[in-house]
Amino acid sequence: MGRTSDARQKILGAARSLIEGRGYSALGVAEICKAAGVPKGSFYYFFESKEALALAVVDEHWAVQRRDWEGALGGDAAPLQRLRGLLEQTEAGQRAVQDDCGTVSGCLFGNLTLELSNQTEPVRGRLQEIFDAQVDMVEAVVAEARDSGEVTVGDTREAARAVVAQIEGQVMFAKLYNSTRHLSPLWDNCRALLGVTAS
């Protein structure tokens, strides 16, 4: 199976690729192990179930995405510039995947939400935590923009939730139509949602 130290990462990588390409429900452990190039016994050494693997895939993906979001939304630029940077980063990420494999993969979290939210409570709970964290991050920027008079929203929490929903929705359309052009309206739509005061 190769070194034990890299078997877990091989399984995680194979699982993420297969989940992004085909979804979670249709996958079997044997198929994941074959794609990872490890024996089936290795799977159960690291993961007690396929659900445990799904949670590990989600956690690993969120660790990377969270750093990306923090990088885009942090810094010294004006709040709306940082938010726009996040949207541009999202579009660029989807475009890079399409250029690499020919299809728009969508959002791993959104895909799993649609597929699993009524089937497995642990996955549902983890995805809720992730989306709540995304809303927290966007809300901090929206609150800054409101305090500086750049936006006119009253409820920053609901405004942030609307922005995250807009991102997820447009990414879903991009996947459905296999076209990243559906991500182009993100900034204008978010400006409208937030009541941006400047042109």
C-alpha positions in Angstrom: 0.0 0.0 0.0 3.0 2.3 0.1 4.0 3.9 3.3 1.4 3.9 6.0 2.0 7.6 6.5 0.7 8.5 3.0 -2.1 6.0 2.7 -4.6 8.2 4.6 -3.8 11.1 2.3 -4.2 8.9 -0.8 -7.6 7.8 0.4 -8.7 11.3 1.1 -7.5 12.6 -2.2 -9.1 9.8 -4.2 -12.4 10.2 -2.2 -12.5 14.0 -2.8 -11.9 13.5 -6.5 -14.5 10.8 -6.8 -17.1 12.8 -4.7 -16.5 15.9 -6.8 -16.9 13.9 -10.0 -19.8 11.5 -9.2 -21.2 12.3 -5.8 -21.0 10.5 -2.5 -23.9 8.0 -2.5 -22.9 5.9 -5.5 -19.3 5.4 -4.3 -18.2 2.2 -2.6 -15.2 1.7 -0.3 -13.6 -0.7 -2.8 -13.8 1.9 -5.6 -12.2 4.5 -3.4 -9.4 2.1 -2.4 -8.8 1.2 -6.0 -8.5 4.8 -7.0 -6.2 5.5 -4.1 -4.0 2.5 -4.8 -4.4 1.0 -1.3 -5.8 -2.2 0.0 -9.3 -2.2 1.5 -7.9 -3.0 4.9 -6.1 0.3 4.9 -9.4 2.1 4.6 -10.8 0.7 7.8 -7.4 1.3 9.6 -8.0 5.1 9.1 -11.8 5.4 8.8 -14.5 3.5 10.6 -17.0 4.1 7.9 -17.7 5.9 4.6 -19.4 8.6 6.5 -16.3 9.2 8.6 -14.3 9.5 5.4 -16.8 12.1 4.1 -16.4 14.1 7.2 -12.7 14.0 6.9 -12.9 15.1 3.2 -15.1 18.0 4.3 -12.8 19.0 7.1 -9.7 18.9 4.9 -11.4 21.0 2.1 -12.7 23.5 4.7 -9.2 23.9 6.2 -7.9 25.0 2.8 -11.0 27.1 1.8 -11.0 28.8 5.2 -7.4 30.0 4.7 -8.4 31.3 1.2 -11.4 33.1 2.5 -9.4 34.6 5.4 -6.8 35.8 2.9 -9.3 37.4 0.7 -11.4 39.0 3.4 -8.5 40.1 5.6 -6.0 42.8 5.0 -6.0 46.6 4.8 -8.1 47.1 1.6 -11.6 48.7 1.9 -14.3 46.2 3.0 -16.0 46.0 -0.4 -12.7 45.5 -2.2 -12.0 42.6 0.0 -15.5 41.1 -0.6 -15.1 41.6 -4.3 -11.7 39.8 -4.1 -13.4 36.8 -2.5 -16.0 36.7 -5.4 -13.2 37.0 -8.0 -11.2 34.2 -6.2 -14.3 32.0 -6.3 -14.8 32.5 -10.0 -11.1 32.0 -10.7 -11.1 28.7 -8.8 -14.1 27.3 -10.7 -12.5 28.4 -14.0 -9.2 26.7 -13.1 -11.0 23.4 -12.4 -12.9 23.6 -15.6 -9.7 24.3 -17.6 -8.1 21.3 -15.9 -10.8 18.7 -16.3 -13.4 20.1 -18.7 -16.2 20.5 -16.3 -17.3 23.0 -13.6 -17.2 21.0 -10.3 -19.3 23.4 -8.2 -18.9 23.7 -4.5 -18.0 20.5 -2.6 -20.1 21.8 0.4 -23.1 22.8 -1.8 -22.9 19.5 -3.7 -22.9 17.4 -0.5 -25.7 19.6 1.1 -27.9 18.8 -1.9 -27.1 15.1 -1.8 -26.7 14.2 1.9 -28.5 16.8 4.1 -31.5 14.5 4.6 -29.5 11.3 4.9 -26.7 11.7 7.4 -27.0 14.0 10.4 -23.3 14.2 11.2 -22.5 15.5 7.7 -25.5 17.9 7.8 -24.3 19.3 11.1 -20.7 19.8 9.9 -21.9 21.6 6.7 -24.1 23.8 8.8 -21.0 24.8 10.9 -19.1 25.5 7.8 -21.7 27.7 6.2 -22.3 29.5 9.5 -18.5 30.2 9.6 -18.6 31.6 6.1 -21.5 33.8 7.1 -19.5 35.0 10.1 -16.6 35.9 7.9 -18.7 37.8 5.4 -20.7 39.5 8.2 -17.6 41.0 9.7 -16.7 42.7 6.3 -20.3 43.8 5.7 -20.4 45.4 9.2 -17.3 47.3 8.4 -18.8 48.5 5.1 -21.9 49.6 6.9 -20.0 51.5 9.6 -18.1 53.3 6.9 -21.3 54.1 5.0 -20.4 52.0 1.9 -23.6 49.9 2.3 -27.1 50.5 3.6 -28.1 47.2 5.0 -29.7 47.1 8.5 -29.3 43.4 9.5 -25.7 42.5 8.7 -26.2 38.9 9.6 -29.0 38.4 7.1 -27.1 40.4 4.5 -24.1 38.2 4.9 -26.3 35.1 4.7 -27.7 36.4 1.4 -24.2 37.0 0.0 -23.1 33.4 0.9 -26.4 32.1 -0.6 -25.7 34.1 -3.8 -22.2 32.6 -4.1 -23.6 29.1 -3.6 -26.5 29.7 -6.0 -24.3 31.1 -8.8 -21.7 28.3 -8.4 -24.6 25.8 -8.6 -25.8 27.4 -11.9 -22.2 27.3 -13.2 -22.1 23.6 -12.5 -25.5 23.0 -14.0 -24.8 24.8 -17.2 -21.1 23.8 -17.1 -20.2 27.4 -17.7 -18.3 29.8 -15.5 -20.1 32.7 -17.2 -22.8 32.2 -14.7 -20.4 33.5 -12.1 -20.0 36.9 -13.8 -23.0 38.6 -12.2 -21.8 37.8 -8.6 -20.4 41.2 -7.8 -23.3 43.2 -9.2 -25.8 40.9 -7.5 -24.0 41.3 -4.2 -23.8 45.0 -4.6 -27.6 45.1 -5.0 -28.1 42.8 -2.0 -26.0 45.1 0.2 -27.3 48.4 -1.0 -23.9 49.7 -2.1 -24.0 53.5 -2.0 -21.1 54.3 -4.3 -20.9 53.5 -8.1 
